[in-house]
């Protein structure tokens, strides 16, 4: 898929993976509709995209609001004549052992942003994508396929997201619309510093040593972009993580122990 002059909507575009992917797509000549809640940060990213060679508009959007998602798609389609690609990247995480949770609303918040936000945006974008035989991208997580300590709310929401897009991929067979799910591991963003803790409040700082075993956000965006260009159905980031599904089948106990070891040795 050549993104030159293609219209791409990215949620969660004001920071992290969304921002890095937007700038890379701008370098390919894409027309970008950037969505997130913070207008000032969106304007900053839009300017970066313009400097990289693409067109960009900022659309302040709360993906937990279906009407806001509808307006986001309508504005993108109006500005660029349609939508060729939707990247569902908006997300929040939670870090807490389940038995320590005192505010159960973190489960609802994770589900509304990570899962329902993607459902709403996709619902309104799909008619446009069908017209152009476009691409749907779901930025999930490795925990969308496997459990991980302290991630019960986050993993549940990403499992739901994964199941939704796996089903949609089958339903869209023959339509020309491709569905790509992305499963990143530890990426150098501030998502863990902003994670909701057991009391429902943001942690304020990451509980892990971010200098160890963390892939740069630019390298992550590069791998996602390559998968988008080739219309792949799945991509693990970094690529070495693609052994995990095979390990889950052949030796699930080992995968569980690895998850515990990573949690302990990396400060979570």
ABEGO torsion letter per residue (X at the ends): XBABGBBBBBBGAABEAAAAAAAAAAAAGBBBBBBBABAAAAAAAAAAAAAAGBBBBBBBBBAABAAAAAAAAAAAAAAAGEBABBBBABBBBBBBBAAABABAAAAAAAAAAAAAAAAAAAAAAAAAAAAAGBBBBBBBBAAAABBBBGAAAAAAAAAAAAAAAAAAAAAABGAGBBBBBBBBBBBBBAAAAABBBAAGBBAGBBABBAABGBBBAAAAAAAAAAAAAAGBABBBOBAAAAAAAAAAAABAAAAAAAAAAAAAAAGX
